[in-house]
Amino acid sequence: MRFSHFIWLFVLTGTFSCVKTIDLAPPAFVQEPVLSGLLHPDNLIRVQLSYSFPANAVNPSPTRIQNARVTMSEDGLLLTPLAELKPGLYGLNQKPKAGKVYSITATLSNGVKLTAQDRVPVRPTLTARLTGSNPDNSNSNPDIILKLSPFESASAIQWLSMYMRERTGRDQFFETTTQGIQSNSLLLDEFNSSLSGKNFKRAYWPYARIKPVPAETLENLTITFNTGNSVARVDKPDEFYQLTIWTGSPAFDQYLRSTLVAYQNQVSGDGGISENPFAQPSPIWSNITNGKGIFAGYSTQVIVLKEGGK
């Protein structure tokens, strides 16, 4: 019996004494061209070209790609070539149109061609309203009830963001603060949420993603949520909520989702944003052929909310 105890002690000792700490070299850095262009019906067409830089760069500053030939088509019809407005920034003095498909080709001086294509989605018009004070919410804030409406959910995904705007300071300038969204709605994607110990609701920051829902099921469908705002009432003339609804293409959706995951998993000296010991650096989603970056369409709707509708 003593012999078997000795064997187990030897195995356990040997197991723990074999643990070693080693440093693994990161993969070799390969510089790649990067194209960034987000198309919005209210903004002029702008595209940024640059080269990527290593994650451990001491002074991270992208090298702008100049003297490229950048062309774009709208539903297959070639537009005027984009002009280089300043180093690495190319643009057209026109705005993209909702519902149109845009293709881009950027030919660099070394002959490399970057290409991408996406559609600017047509956003639906949503409605929202405030309820009265709710003691179950943080600071008894009112609930916000958002009514969904049918749209092409197969070709667009919606996101929510909330802001509190109020006049502050001697000069009474409007100060805008991002507000977290708190909700237990099953229509919200939980991937970037955490469970609040105060009211046992899921908390989203800075965006909440609405799960794609078939249009035929959207009749009278609503999402109820509140914010973590420290102001219990928003009935003063200089206080109001600003609800922004982002309707993005599948490419925009994957890009935004990947940036949030990367933010949550980033490695930092204080243990990382999520303080998850198993978190790993996450890549940002790209839809650029022969390079990296994002070329995607989106549109927005802004709803101002005040108690009493004032």
C-alpha positions in Angstrom: 0.0 0.0 0.0 2.9 2.3 0.9 4.5 1.5 -2.4 1.4 2.6 -4.4 1.3 5.9 -2.4 4.9 6.4 -3.3 4.2 5.8 -7.0 1.3 8.4 -7.0 3.4 10.9 -5.2 6.2 10.4 -7.8 3.7 10.9 -10.7 2.2 14.0 -9.3 5.5 15.5 -8.5 6.8 14.7 -12.0 3.7 16.2 -13.6 3.9 19.6 -11.9 7.7 19.8 -12.2 7.5 19.5 -16.0 5.6 22.7 -16.5 7.7 25.2 -18.4 7.1 28.8 -19.6 8.2 29.5 -23.1 7.9 32.6 -25.3 6.6 32.0 -28.8 7.5 34.4 -31.5 4.5 36.0 -33.3 4.0 35.2 -37.0 6.2 37.1 -39.4 4.5 40.4 -40.3 3.5 40.8 -44.0 2.7 44.3 -45.1 -0.5 44.5 -47.1 -2.5 47.3 -48.8 -5.6 48.3 -46.9 -8.8 49.9 -48.4 -11.4 51.4 -46.1 -14.7 52.8 -47.4 -18.1 53.0 -45.7 -20.9 54.2 -47.9 -23.8 56.2 -46.4 -26.5 58.0 -48.3 -25.9 61.2 -46.4 -22.2 61.3 -46.9 -20.0 62.0 -49.9 -18.1 59.0 -51.3 -14.7 58.7 -49.6 -12.1 55.9 -49.7 -8.9 55.6 -47.7 -5.8 53.7 -49.0 -2.9 52.8 -46.8 -0.5 50.0 -45.9 -0.9 47.8 -42.8 1.6 48.0 -39.9 2.6 45.4 -37.3 0.6 45.1 -34.1 3.7 45.7 -32.0 4.7 48.9 -33.8 6.1 51.5 -31.5 4.6 54.5 -33.3 1.6 53.0 -35.2 1.0 55.3 -38.2 -0.3 54.0 -41.5 1.7 54.8 -44.7 -0.8 56.4 -47.1 -1.0 55.0 -50.6 -0.7 57.8 -53.1 -1.1 58.0 -56.9 -3.5 55.1 -57.1 -6.2 54.9 -59.8 -9.6 54.3 -58.1 -12.7 53.7 -60.1 -16.2 52.8 -58.9 -19.4 51.7 -60.6 -23.0 52.0 -59.5 -25.3 49.1 -60.5 -22.7 48.3 -63.2 -22.4 51.8 -64.6 -18.9 53.3 -64.4 -18.7 56.6 -62.5 -16.1 59.3 -62.8 -12.7 58.1 -61.4 -12.2 59.1 -57.8 -9.8 62.1 -57.2 -7.0 62.0 -54.7 -8.2 64.7 -52.3 -5.2 64.4 -50.0 -2.5 61.7 -49.6 -4.2 58.4 -49.5 -7.8 59.8 -49.5 -9.8 59.4 -52.6 -13.4 60.7 -53.3 -16.2 61.8 -55.4 -18.4 64.9 -55.0 -21.5 62.8 -54.9 -23.4 60.6 -52.4 -24.2 56.9 -52.8 -27.8 55.9 -53.2 -29.7 53.5 -51.0 -30.6 50.3 -52.8 -27.7 50.6 -55.3 -24.8 48.1 -55.6 -21.3 49.7 -55.8 -18.1 48.1 -57.0 -14.7 49.5 -56.5 -11.3 48.9 -58.1 -8.1 50.5 -56.7 -5.0 50.0 -59.0 -1.8 50.7 -57.1 1.4 52.0 -58.7 2.9 48.5 -58.4 0.1 47.0 -60.4 -1.8 45.4 -57.5 -5.6 45.7 -57.9 -7.8 45.9 -54.8 -11.5 45.1 -55.5 -14.7 44.9 -53.5 -18.5 45.2 -53.9 -21.4 45.9 -51.6 -24.9 47.3 -51.6 -26.2 50.3 -49.6 -29.3 49.0 -47.8 -32.6 50.7 -47.8 -33.5 51.4 -44.1 -37.0 50.9 -42.7 -38.5 53.7 -40.7 -38.9 52.5 -37.1 -40.8 54.1 -34.2 -39.9 54.3 -30.5 -41.5 55.8 -27.4 -40.7 56.3 -23.7 -42.8 54.9 -20.9 -43.1 56.3 -17.5 -40.5 55.9 -14.7 -39.8 52.2 -14.0 -38.5 51.4 -10.5 -37.0 48.1 -11.8 -34.5 50.1 -14.0 -31.3 51.8 -13.1 -32.2 55.1 -11.4 -35.9 54.3 -12.2 -35.3 55.3 -15.8 -38.2 55.0 -18.2 -38.3 52.0 -20.6 -37.8 52.6 -24.3 -40.1 50.6 -26.6 -38.9 50.1 -30.2 -41.4 48.8 -32.7 -39.8 46.8 -35.5 -41.1 47.0 -39.1 -40.7 44.6 -42.1 -37.6 45.0 -44.2 -35.2 42.9 -46.2 -33.6 41.1 -43.3 -31.8 38.7 -45.6 -29.7 41.6 -47.0 -29.4 44.0 -44.0 -29.0 43.7 -40.3 -29.8 46.4 -37.7 -27.9 47.7 -34.7 -28.9 50.0 -31.9 -26.9 52.7 -30.0 -28.1 55.1 -27.4 -26.9 58.5 -26.4 -27.8 61.0 -23.6 -27.6 64.7 -24.6 -27.7 67.5 -22.2 -26.4 71.1 -21.8 -23.6 71.4 -19.3 -21.1 73.9 -18.1 -21.0 77.7 -18.2 -21.2 77.8 -22.0 -24.2 75.4 -22.0 -22.8 73.3 -24.9 -24.6 70.0 -25.6 -22.6 67.1 -24.1 -23.2 63.7 -25.6 -22.5 60.5 -23.7 -22.8 56.9 -24.9 -25.4 55.0 -22.9 -25.4 51.2 -22.4 -28.5 49.3 -23.4 -30.1 47.0 -20.8 -32.6 44.4 -21.9 -33.7 40.8 -21.7 -35.3 40.8 -25.1 -34.7 37.6 -27.0 -34.5 39.7 -30.2 -31.0 41.0 -29.2 -27.9 39.1 -29.9 -26.1 38.3 -26.7 -22.6 38.0 -28.1 -21.4 41.3 -26.7 -23.5 41.5 -23.6 -22.9 40.8 -19.9 -25.4 40.0 -17.2 -26.0 42.9 -14.7 -26.1 41.9 -11.1 -28.3 44.9 -10.2 -31.4 44.1 -12.2 -30.5 40.8 -13.8 -30.8 42.3 -17.3 -28.2 41.9 -20.1 -26.1 45.0 -20.7 -24.9 46.0 -24.1 -22.2 48.6 -24.9 -21.8 50.5 -27.1 -24.0 48.7 -29.7 -26.8 46.1 -29.5 -27.4 43.9 -32.5 -30.9 42.9 -33.5 -31.1 39.3 -34.6 -32.3 39.0 -38.2 -36.0 38.2 -38.1 -38.2 37.0 -41.1 -40.3 39.9 -42.3 -43.6 37.9 -42.0 -43.1 37.6 -38.2 -42.5 41.3 -37.6 -46.1 42.3 -37.1 -46.5 44.1 -33.7 -43.0 42.9 -32.7 -41.2 45.2 -30.2 -38.0 45.4 -28.2 -38.2 46.9 -24.7 -35.0 48.3 -23.1 -33.6 51.0 -20.9 -30.2 52.7 -20.3 -27.8 53.0 -17.5 -28.2 56.8 -17.5 -27.7 58.5 -14.1 -30.4 61.0 -14.9 -33.8 59.6 -13.8 -35.9 61.9 -15.9 -35.4 63.3 -19.4 -38.2 65.8 -19.3 -36.1 69.0 -19.1 -35.8 71.2 -22.2 -32.0 70.5 -22.4 -32.1 66.7 -21.8 -33.1 64.0 -24.2 -32.2 60.6 -25.5 -30.9 60.0 -29.0 -31.6 56.5 -30.3 -29.6 55.7 -33.5 -30.6 52.7 -35.6 -27.9 51.4 -37.9 -29.1 49.3 -40.9 -26.0 47.7 -42.4 -25.3 45.3 -45.2 -24.1 41.8 -44.3 -20.5 43.0 -44.9 -21.0 46.0 -42.6 -22.6 43.6 -40.0 -19.6 41.2 -40.0 -17.2 44.1 -39.9 -18.8 45.8 -36.9 -19.3 42.5 -35.1 -15.6 41.5 -35.6 -14.4 44.9 -34.3 -16.5 44.5 -31.1 -15.1 41.0 -30.6 -11.5 42.2 -31.2 -12.1 45.0 -28.7 -13.3 42.6 -26.1 -10.4 40.2 -26.7 -7.6 42.7 -27.0 -4.5 42.1 -24.9 -3.5 44.9 -22.5 -1.3 45.3 -19.5 -4.2 45.3 -17.1 -5.5 41.9 -18.2 -7.6 42.9 -21.2 -11.0 44.6 -21.6 -13.0 41.5 -20.7 -10.3 40.2 -18.2 -10.8 36.8 -19.8 -7.7 34.7 -19.2 -8.6 32.6 -22.4 -9.1 35.7 -24.6 -7.1 35.7 -27.8 -6.4 38.5 -30.4 -9.2 38.4 -32.9 -8.9 39.4 -36.6 -11.0 42.2 -38.1 -13.3 40.9 -40.9 -12.3 42.0 -44.4 -14.0 41.9 -47.8 -11.2 43.3 -49.9 -9.7 41.1 -52.6 -5.9 41.2 -52.8 -5.7 43.2 -49.6 -7.3 44.0 -46.3 -10.0 46.4 -45.2 -13.8 47.0 -45.5 -16.0 48.4 -48.3 -19.6 48.3 -47.1 -22.9 50.2 -47.1 -25.1 51.3 -44.2 -27.8 53.8 -43.4 -29.0 55.3 -40.1 -32.2 56.6 -38.5 -32.1 59.0 -35.5 -35.0 59.2 -33.0 -35.1 61.9 -30.3 -36.9 60.8 -27.2 -38.2 63.0 -24.4 -40.8 62.2 -21.7 -44.2 63.6 -22.7 -43.0 63.8 -26.3 -41.8 67.4 -25.8 
